[in-house]
Amino acid sequence: MVEKALESIEVGSHSFSAASKLFDKTTRERSWLLYAWCRRCDDIADNQEKGGPLGDQGTPKDAEDRIQAIRVLTRRALEEQPTADFAFDAFGLVAKECHLDYDMANDVITGFAMDATGFAPTNERDMMRYCYHVAGAVGIMMAHIMGVRSDDGETLDRANDLGLAFQIANISRDVVEDAAAGRVYIPADWLAEAGLAPGEHAKPENRFILASIMPRMIALMQKHEDAARLGAKNLPFRSRWAVLAAANIYGAIGRKVLDRGQKAWDSRTRVSGLEKAWHVTTAFFEALRNNPPGPDEPITWSRHDYRPLAGW
């Protein structure tokens, strides 16, 4: 099961795969099991294979049925019943070992439901709630895998921040790919302020204006990335190193999008293997010092500000 989970992460996320190998053996393998479930849920929701091109989405009823299948299989896994799908069985195993429950899982499934039913954010709050459901909630489950207690709200909040930062970087990088699939994750009011219409915003002739939104987007990413570093202070060294490496790598993706300006979407923005090695090395020394400055503004938010999203 662990070997199949490793294969899943190596195909689906080079960045997370690189960072996960810094964990101790038990945490590393548990993180792979969790990732396998996330990847499989995403594939079912989007009718795709291993994160590849989106399949035929069918009718709204088809989308609803796929999400319901995810919920049923997840509940069976949590009840230690066979699912005939290794990724759900893997989730059942890691959930039992790390005390993950259905509410945690359902927060993530809500993100898949939002995607499958055509969610598009009206404002920043909508976007951040989406980011919570597709990534922040995963960060919280990862914190439990790393041994964070359920009553350690501060560290769980900062784990959520890491997921939020990751997803903002992903949204920034994937604007054009998402638009080609009929999806828009930049808030509609941000686009309106820039004079862009959803669906038109990613066209080549509009990318100079689109790039003008990125400083705002990446500043938001940076805020949550910096907050996440404070939470890493409370983790064991190997986990702290892995988290800081992941923050460095995903943060670099967002900053590259910003630096590339209107050319950011001419080709996929990537962090090379050599750059990843640098970010891993930098994270090692950051983990040793363990004295992050935190964000420039006071932290006045928590994970509870992003959930639940009514109606999903």
Order of alpha helices (4+ residues) and beta strands (2+ residues): alpha-alpha-alpha-alpha-alpha-alpha-alpha-alpha-alpha-alpha-alpha-alpha-alpha-alpha-alpha
